[in-house]
């Protein structure tokens, strides 16, 4: 008998590569983006209404009749807006060279 009931996709906006950014609701409490519930037979989902040019951290947990799993590996991604959502004069932010520091210290990764 399969006990998996659903997956939950957890999404947090980042104001930079390291800091979690939250939003305040009408009751002055802090909120992260709403979690996305995914049925167990789905192998993908689409998350709507993300802010353009924003860094997000995403991870998944699975749930069954016994509780919640450990979180998956966290993934960070930058949203893009090259179409209808692009505000005139808006451009993509300049991202830091994350390899430069390592390369200066003689650490390389051949991928």
MDTraj code that builds the backbone (N, CA, C; nanometers):
import mdtraj as md
import numpy as np

residues = "UNK UNK UNK UNK UNK UNK UNK UNK UNK UNK UNK UNK UNK UNK UNK UNK UNK UNK UNK UNK UNK UNK UNK UNK UNK UNK UNK UNK UNK UNK UNK UNK UNK UNK UNK UNK UNK UNK UNK UNK UNK UNK UNK UNK UNK UNK UNK UNK UNK UNK UNK UNK UNK UNK UNK UNK UNK UNK UNK UNK UNK UNK UNK UNK UNK UNK UNK UNK UNK UNK UNK UNK UNK UNK UNK UNK UNK UNK UNK UNK UNK UNK UNK UNK UNK UNK UNK UNK UNK UNK UNK UNK UNK UNK UNK UNK UNK UNK UNK UNK UNK UNK UNK UNK UNK UNK UNK UNK UNK UNK UNK".split()
xyz = np.array([
    [0.0831, -0.1185, 0.0000],
    [0.0000, 0.0000, 0.0000],
    [0.0879, 0.1253, 0.0000],
    [0.0617, 0.2161, -0.0907],
    [0.1364, 0.3415, -0.1012],
    [0.0878, 0.4391, 0.0045],
    [0.1810, 0.4958, 0.0814],
    [0.1420, 0.5864, 0.1893],
    [0.1636, 0.7330, 0.1545],
    [0.2270, 0.7625, 0.0413],
    [0.2540, 0.9014, 0.0024],
    [0.1223, 0.9745, -0.0223],
    [0.1045, 1.0894, 0.0431],
    [-0.0197, 1.1661, 0.0260],
    [-0.0004, 1.2883, -0.0626],
    [0.1163, 1.3554, -0.0512],
    [0.1428, 1.4728, -0.1345],
    [0.2865, 1.5215, -0.1125],
    [0.3263, 1.6144, -0.1996],
    [0.4527, 1.6864, -0.1861],
    [0.4197, 1.8314, -0.1554],
    [0.5136, 1.9017, -0.0931],
    [0.4981, 2.0449, -0.0727],
    [0.6237, 2.1143, -0.1249],
    [0.6030, 2.2130, -0.2134],
    [0.7116, 2.2944, -0.2660],
    [0.7172, 2.4210, -0.1810],
    [0.8309, 2.4431, -0.1157],
    [0.8510, 2.5586, -0.0278],
    [0.9320, 2.6628, -0.1045],
    [0.8843, 2.7872, -0.1066],
    [0.9486, 2.8927, -0.1852],
    [0.9718, 3.0146, -0.0966],
    [1.0938, 3.0667, -0.0998],
    [1.1270, 3.1881, -0.0244],
    [1.1997, 3.2842, -0.1166],
    [1.1629, 3.4121, -0.1127],
    [1.2333, 3.5143, -0.1891],
    [1.3605, 3.5529, -0.1152],
    [1.4667, 3.5786, -0.1891],
    [1.5945, 3.6200, -0.1309],
    [1.6251, 3.7626, -0.1750],
    [1.6645, 3.8471, -0.0816],
    [1.7008, 3.9840, -0.1205],
    [1.8436, 3.9880, -0.1758],
    [1.9217, 3.8840, -0.1475],
    [2.0535, 3.8661, -0.2078],
    [2.0840, 3.7167, -0.2023],
    [2.2057, 3.6760, -0.2274],
    [2.2364, 3.5339, -0.2331],
    [2.2248, 3.4637, -0.0986],
    [2.2269, 3.5375, 0.0108],
    [2.2297, 3.4748, 0.1420],
    [2.1113, 3.5061, 0.2321],
    [2.0429, 3.6171, 0.2107],
    [1.9410, 3.6626, 0.3055],
    [1.7998, 3.6289, 0.2577],
    [1.7199, 3.5666, 0.3460],
    [1.5796, 3.5416, 0.3168],
    [1.5023, 3.6718, 0.3304],
    [1.4166, 3.6979, 0.2328],
    [1.3332, 3.8172, 0.2368],
    [1.1901, 3.7735, 0.2618],
    [1.1232, 3.8380, 0.3520],
    [0.9849, 3.8051, 0.3801],
    [0.8982, 3.9269, 0.3548],
    [0.7698, 3.9059, 0.3501],
    [0.6766, 4.0158, 0.3293],
    [0.5853, 4.0265, 0.4494],
    [0.5390, 4.1468, 0.4791],
    [0.4479, 4.1658, 0.5906],
    [0.3049, 4.1641, 0.5405],
    [0.2203, 4.0936, 0.6128],
    [0.0794, 4.0869, 0.5794],
    [0.0029, 4.1998, 0.6457],
    [-0.1279, 4.2047, 0.6253],
    [-0.2091, 4.3127, 0.6809],
    [-0.2106, 4.3158, 0.8340],
    [-0.1785, 4.2045, 0.8984],
    [-0.1778, 4.2001, 1.0452],
    [-0.0378, 4.2248, 1.1023],
    [0.0532, 4.2786, 1.0173],
    [0.1915, 4.3111, 1.0552],
    [0.2744, 4.1899, 1.0954],
    [0.2308, 4.0701, 1.0592],
    [0.3110, 3.9504, 1.0810],
    [0.3918, 3.9236, 0.9541],
    [0.5019, 3.8516, 0.9671],
    [0.5881, 3.8227, 0.8534],
    [0.5482, 3.6906, 0.7887],
    [0.5455, 3.6884, 0.6547],
    [0.5051, 3.5694, 0.5809],
    [0.6056, 3.5366, 0.4710],
    [0.6268, 3.4074, 0.4502],
    [0.6992, 3.3614, 0.3333],
    [0.5968, 3.3391, 0.2239],
    [0.6411, 3.3123, 0.1027],
    [0.5470, 3.2820, -0.0045],
    [0.4672, 3.1579, 0.0313],
    [0.3434, 3.1479, -0.0150],
    [0.2632, 3.0291, 0.0182],
    [0.3269, 2.9017, -0.0378],
    [0.3189, 2.7945, 0.0404],
    [0.3677, 2.6654, -0.0071],
    [0.2745, 2.6143, -0.1166],
    [0.3297, 2.5326, -0.2054],
    [0.2523, 2.4761, -0.3154],
    [0.2366, 2.3263, -0.2912],
    [0.1140, 2.2811, -0.2788],
    [0.0860, 2.1385, -0.2563],
    [0.0744, 2.0690, -0.3923],
    [0.1432, 1.9552, -0.4058],
    [0.1454, 1.8803, -0.5317],
    [0.0999, 1.7374, -0.5038],
    [0.0089, 1.6877, -0.5844],
    [-0.0415, 1.5513, -0.5661],
    [0.0677, 1.4486, -0.5946],
    [0.0605, 1.3298, -0.5341],
    [0.1694, 1.2321, -0.5441],
    [0.1930, 1.1771, -0.6847],
    [0.0931, 1.1797, -0.7724],
    [0.1121, 1.1258, -0.9067],
    [0.1682, 1.2291, -1.0045],
    [0.1842, 1.3538, -0.9616],
    [0.2409, 1.4583, -1.0477],
    [0.3936, 1.4552, -1.0378],
    [0.4603, 1.4750, -1.1505],
    [0.6065, 1.4785, -1.1477],
    [0.6605, 1.6189, -1.1737],
    [0.5706, 1.7185, -1.1783],
    [0.6130, 1.8570, -1.1927],
    [0.4979, 1.9486, -1.1523],
    [0.5303, 2.0752, -1.1336],
    [0.4289, 2.1767, -1.1063],
    [0.4808, 2.3102, -1.1568],
    [0.3926, 2.4052, -1.1744],
    [0.4290, 2.5396, -1.2164],
    [0.3915, 2.6363, -1.1061],
    [0.4834, 2.7235, -1.0718],
    [0.4588, 2.8242, -0.9693],
    [0.4327, 2.9568, -1.0400],
    [0.3192, 3.0164, -1.0118],
    [0.2769, 3.1403, -1.0776],
    [0.3069, 3.2623, -0.9919],
    [0.3033, 3.3793, -1.0549],
    [0.3083, 3.5106, -0.9886],
    [0.4361, 3.5364, -0.9094],
    [0.5496, 3.4901, -0.9607],
    [0.6769, 3.5243, -0.8985],
    [0.7200, 3.6621, -0.9480],
    [0.7974, 3.7315, -0.8684],
    [0.8435, 3.8654, -0.9038],
    [0.9600, 3.8562, -1.0024],
    [0.9578, 3.9363, -1.1116],
    [1.0691, 3.9344, -1.2071],
    [1.2006, 3.9760, -1.1417],
    [1.3095, 3.9206, -1.1912],
    [1.4448, 3.9533, -1.1464],
    [1.4601, 3.9395, -0.9947],
    [1.4084, 3.8307, -0.9409],
    [1.4146, 3.8030, -0.7978],
    [1.4763, 3.6653, -0.7760],
    [1.5640, 3.6560, -0.6769],
    [1.6261, 3.5294, -0.6413],
    [1.5320, 3.4539, -0.5475],
    [1.5065, 3.3268, -0.5783],
    [1.4211, 3.2434, -0.4945],
    [1.4972, 3.1194, -0.4504],
    [1.4650, 3.0725, -0.3302],
    [1.5172, 2.9463, -0.2787],
    [1.3998, 2.8499, -0.2712],
    [1.4176, 2.7303, -0.3275],
    [1.3082, 2.6340, -0.3387],
    [1.3556, 2.4988, -0.2877],
    [1.2691, 2.4324, -0.2114],
    [1.2954, 2.2944, -0.1728],
    [1.1627, 2.2215, -0.1593],
    [1.1691, 2.0892, -0.1551],
    [1.0490, 2.0058, -0.1542],
    [1.0524, 1.9121, -0.0340],
    [0.9351, 1.8881, 0.0235],
    [0.9198, 1.7830, 0.1238],
    [0.8082, 1.6907, 0.0772],
    [0.8190, 1.5653, 0.1117],
    [0.7108, 1.4714, 0.0816],
    [0.6374, 1.4416, 0.2122],
    [0.5103, 1.4074, 0.1985],
    [0.4263, 1.3827, 0.3155],
    [0.3537, 1.2504, 0.2974],
    [0.3391, 1.1773, 0.4077],
    [0.2621, 1.0537, 0.4040],
    [0.1826, 1.0426, 0.5343],
    [0.1232, 0.9288, 0.5558],
    [0.0380, 0.9120, 0.6733],
    [0.1164, 0.9199, 0.8038],
    [0.2491, 0.9093, 0.7955],
    [0.3339, 0.9129, 0.9148],
    [0.3929, 1.0509, 0.9427],
    [0.3864, 1.1424, 0.8470],
    [0.4415, 1.2760, 0.8681],
    [0.5135, 1.3290, 0.7464],
    [0.6132, 1.4131, 0.7715],
    [0.6860, 1.4857, 0.6675],
    [0.8281, 1.4335, 0.6554],
    [0.8808, 1.4317, 0.5329],
    [1.0187, 1.3893, 0.5090],
    [1.1158, 1.5012, 0.5443],
    [1.2434, 1.4677, 0.5422],
    [1.3461, 1.5702, 0.5488],
    [1.3382, 1.6527, 0.4213],
    [1.3824, 1.7783, 0.4229],
    [1.3751, 1.8598, 0.3012],
    [1.4744, 1.8124, 0.1959],
    [1.4381, 1.8367, 0.0699],
    [1.5289, 1.8080, -0.0411],
    [1.6441, 1.9077, -0.0376],
    [1.7368, 1.8929, -0.1280],
    [1.8429, 1.9912, -0.1446],
    [1.7770, 2.1227, -0.1864],
    [1.8219, 2.2337, -0.1290],
    [1.7658, 2.3644, -0.1646],
    [1.8286, 2.4134, -0.2946],
    [1.7436, 2.4669, -0.3809],
    [1.7873, 2.5187, -0.5099],
    [1.7593, 2.6683, -0.5118],
    [1.8536, 2.7451, -0.5636],
    [1.8330, 2.8890, -0.5792],
    [1.8282, 2.9221, -0.7272],
    [1.7326, 3.0082, -0.7625],
    [1.7164, 3.0453, -0.9020],
    [1.6739, 3.1908, -0.9119],
    [1.7062, 3.2530, -1.0223],
    [1.6705, 3.3922, -1.0489],
    [1.5617, 3.3936, -1.1547],
    [1.4495, 3.4594, -1.1244],
    [1.3437, 3.4704, -1.2251],
    [1.3857, 3.5703, -1.3310],
    [1.3300, 3.5540, -1.4474],
    [1.3621, 3.6376, -1.5616],
    [1.2326, 3.6936, -1.6161],
    [1.2384, 3.8053, -1.6812],
    [1.1202, 3.8624, -1.7434],
    [1.1606, 3.9260, -1.8743],
    [1.1429, 3.8534, -1.9812],
    [1.1801, 3.9050, -2.1128],
    [1.0581, 3.9340, -2.1992],
    [0.9392, 3.9297, -2.1416],
    [0.8202, 3.9485, -2.2215],
    [0.7285, 4.0536, -2.1658],
    [0.6037, 4.0159, -2.1502],
    [0.4981, 4.1102, -2.1152],
    [0.5155, 4.1767, -1.9793],
    [0.5906, 4.1176, -1.8867],
    [0.6042, 4.1749, -1.7531],
    [0.7189, 4.2746, -1.7404],
    [0.7965, 4.2923, -1.8449],
    [0.9126, 4.3801, -1.8383],
    [0.8683, 4.5263, -1.8315],
    [0.9078, 4.5945, -1.7277],
    [0.8777, 4.7359, -1.7111],
    [0.9745, 4.8156, -1.7965],
    [0.9282, 4.9187, -1.8677],
    [1.0194, 4.9997, -1.9481],
    [1.1358, 5.0517, -1.8639],
    [1.2554, 5.0376, -1.9149],
    [1.3747, 5.0811, -1.8447],
    [1.4291, 4.9801, -1.7450],
    [1.3567, 4.8692, -1.7217],
    [1.4018, 4.7675, -1.6262],
    [1.4969, 4.6720, -1.6963],
    [1.6038, 4.6364, -1.6279],
    [1.6971, 4.5393, -1.6839],
    [1.7354, 4.4401, -1.5754],
    [1.7927, 4.3303, -1.6162],
    [1.8330, 4.2273, -1.5208],
    [1.9444, 4.2797, -1.4313],
    [1.9440, 4.2441, -1.3030],
    [2.0512, 4.2890, -1.2137],
    [2.1833, 4.2228, -1.2509],
    [2.2911, 4.2907, -1.2204],
    [2.4238, 4.2338, -1.2451],
    [2.4533, 4.1353, -1.1322],
    [2.4808, 4.0123, -1.1699],
    [2.5076, 3.9084, -1.0707],
    [2.6569, 3.9030, -1.0403],
    [2.6935, 3.8714, -0.9171],
    [2.8356, 3.8637, -0.8815],
    [2.9018, 3.7428, -0.9472],
    [3.0317, 3.7537, -0.9682],
    [3.1097, 3.6422, -1.0205],
    [3.1414, 3.5502, -0.9026],
    [3.0644, 3.4427, -0.8899],
    [3.0787, 3.3567, -0.7726],
    [3.2009, 3.2656, -0.7800],
    [3.2641, 3.2568, -0.8952],
    [3.3833, 3.1726, -0.9084],
    [3.5132, 3.2501, -0.8827],
    [3.5072, 3.3821, -0.8937],
    [3.6273, 3.4641, -0.8848],
    [3.7028, 3.4437, -0.7544],
    [3.6319, 3.4422, -0.6431],
    [3.6965, 3.4267, -0.5123],
    [3.7730, 3.2943, -0.5050],
    [3.7084, 3.1870, -0.5498],
    [3.7730, 3.0550, -0.5458],
    [3.8936, 3.0503, -0.6387],
    [3.8766, 3.1042, -0.7594],
    [3.9863, 3.1022, -0.8557],
    [4.1076, 3.1790, -0.8042],
    [4.0833, 3.2912, -0.7348],
    [4.1948, 3.3687, -0.6785],
    [4.2712, 3.2896, -0.5725],
    [4.2035, 3.1952, -0.5094],
    [4.2666, 3.1125, -0.4060],
    [4.3164, 2.9795, -0.4609],
    [4.3124, 2.9647, -0.5957],
    [4.3642, 2.8443, -0.6582],
    [4.2695, 2.7255, -0.6557],
    [4.1426, 2.7496, -0.6341],
    [4.0436, 2.6428, -0.6309],
    [3.9634, 2.6486, -0.7603],
    [3.9632, 2.5379, -0.8349],
    [3.8950, 2.5339, -0.9647],
    [3.8021, 2.4141, -0.9716],
    [3.6983, 2.4268, -1.0524],
    [3.6058, 2.3178, -1.0751],
    [3.5852, 2.3052, -1.2254],
    [3.6203, 2.1921, -1.2818],
    [3.6140, 2.1727, -1.4268],
    [3.4804, 2.1148, -1.4681],
    [3.3808, 2.1965, -1.4817],
    [3.2499, 2.1532, -1.5323],
    [3.2111, 2.2322, -1.6495],
])
top = md.Topology()
chain = top.add_chain()
for i, resn in enumerate(residues, 1):
    res = top.add_residue(resn, chain, resSeq=i)
    for name in ("N", "CA", "C"):
        top.add_atom(name, md.element.get_by_symbol(name[0]), res)
traj = md.Trajectory(xyz[None], top)
